[in-house]
Amino acid sequence: MPAEEDVNQRLRRLPAVDEVLRNPGLADLLGRAPRWAVVAAVREAIERLRQALRGAAGQAGPAGPAAELDPRALEAAVTARLRPQLRRVINATGVVLHTNLGRAPLPAPALAHLAAIAGGYSNLEYDLERGARGSRHDHLAALLQELTGAEAAGVVNNNAAAVLLVLAALAAGREVVVSRGELIEIGGSFRLPDVMRAAGVRLREVGTTNRTHPDDYRRALGPDSALLLKVHTSNYAVVGFTAAVDVATLAGIGRAAGLPTVVDLGSGCLVDLAAYGLPREPTVAETLAAGADVCTFSGDKLLGGPQAGIICGRSAALAEIRRHPLMRAVRPDKLALAALEGTLRLYRDGREREIPALGMLATPFAELERRATALKDAITAALAAGHASGRLTVAVTRVQSAVGGGALPLAAPDSCAVALHAAGASAAALDGRLRTRDPAVVGRIADERLLLDARTLTDAELAAVAAAVAAAGPFDHES
Ligand SMILES: *Cc1c(COP(=O)(O)O)cnc(C)c1O
């Protein structure tokens, strides 16, 4: 082991940041990258060398000054530092509305509209006909009314905000009647009893976890009741000995008592999903036609648009909701409004299959099999051209994908995936190497294999996925 002075001497010999920056080998990098990023990378490299000298009592670390301060190593560090935090991900999980991966990808026409509106000035709050102040809340009302049959409609930041606002506006200080079978928690800490408390309403639970009957609601109504609330169970299903009260019956009970019925539809579907081979979901139009006075739903779940909360229903209720002070706090921005308008117009024009989320759900099995086979071939070719050591087994396999986004929890549409298995590296290790690429590739692990599901991949992404897999070696040991 080197003597103490020896370590001190080497520490003193470490170059200063300025000295490294004067290295002619860095001139090119300094010309291309912002100076702060190069300075930070150099500082970090010197610090790593210092730690290595101290920690290993004199050993210059695995790399040593020459390697750590090599322009190529510094360039890699600078590139990593300049990479944005929000990064593109290739979704190979097969979960179409993956909340962690940003839910619905936007349709191209919605993106174009978003770019046009957000890249310049717009009539967000200006009435171009009258040349006077307008309201952002008016733009999408007609389109939403047309698509849902509602008397009136509004848009807020997300569906959680929509539920909060509707409850606060229509029931503050009074009771809201909900079935015990619908007191849901969805991901990200949205728990219905907590939302109700935050909205300043009192929860009146009725029925049991598995069975709630019309009389349960009738008996709970009294002078303190403000409204009846029905909540879509979204991410779970109660099966077996069950009973729930449908919207038509509930709305009838509400009308008899002079109270409105509000339905939180969660995902909010505008078209009949049976056409997509999926379980039937009540559409917004059906729910309103059945008698719901107000419906709320998300913009980025089955609807396939941007994050937004949509409120549809009776004019009088919507007017009251719009007047509530919380409206300002949860109002949508121009980006969301433009993207939502672009998406809703596709529904109006009968072009909803151009919405990526719906298109992915509608992809026939034969097409998924073709895409998975094309991915397998691309991976095999990339592996043959590369130099990664070890053997990777690449096979096309039948799997089941998921809808996600708290929608259709029991739907498991048949799909096709490429299954990767390395002799010497675990599926978790492969997953880690693909996840940390740029663009990142996120698959899912089953039976010690990494699955890349064709349902959520596009043909345009296959080459990048194949390149990522080929670069994920070595396949004969963990690293
Ligand atoms: C998803 C969901 C919400 C929350 O919607 P966000 O748009 O994510 O805020 C509320 N209620 C139900 C029933 C849901 O499924």
The ligand as a Gaussian input file, in Angstrom:
#p B3LYP/6-31G(d) Opt

LIG

0 1
 C      -58.691000       8.072000     -13.966000
 C      -59.841000       8.411000     -13.125000
 C      -59.908000       9.644000     -12.465000
 C      -58.802000      10.658000     -12.558000
 O      -58.647000      11.113000     -13.857000
 P      -57.345000      11.972000     -14.266000
 O      -57.686000      12.472000     -15.619000
 O      -56.203000      11.029000     -14.237000
 O      -57.198000      13.044000     -13.260000
 C      -61.011000       9.919000     -11.710000
 N      -62.011000       9.025000     -11.594000
 C      -61.977000       7.816000     -12.212000
 C      -63.122000       6.881000     -12.032000
 C      -60.888000       7.463000     -12.985000
 O      -60.833000       6.279000     -13.601000

